[in-house]
Amino acid sequence: MKPLKQIWLRLSFFFFAFTVSFALWAQDQTDGNSTSGSSSTTKTTNIHVSGDSSTTWYTQPWVWVIGAAIFILLLVALLSGNKNRDTVTTERTTVRDTRP
């Protein structure tokens, strides 16, 4: 079970590093053409919403909170399920009949 745990940790670290690097890359506001650090540009985007003014379900904060709680509970259930298998030891005794 040790190699499986090591693989899980490496996979978790890779996912975490990828997520952080992607989030940092998304924060870049330059257009990539300017090489000078002193010039700054501001881009303005106008968003027009058509239809009714109601918000969609995935923009509600309570949906994200409940989704995160379910995700954490699933992770805890999956990761804590194999603890008993590692600590159980089995003793085997061989009895031979030595009668003639």
Secondary structure, 3 states (H helix, E strand, C coil): CHHHHHHHHHHHHHHHHHHHHHHHHHCCCCCCCCCCCCCCCCCCCCCCCCCCCCCCHHHCHHHHHHHHHHHHHHHHHHHCCCHHHHHCCCCCCCCCCCCC
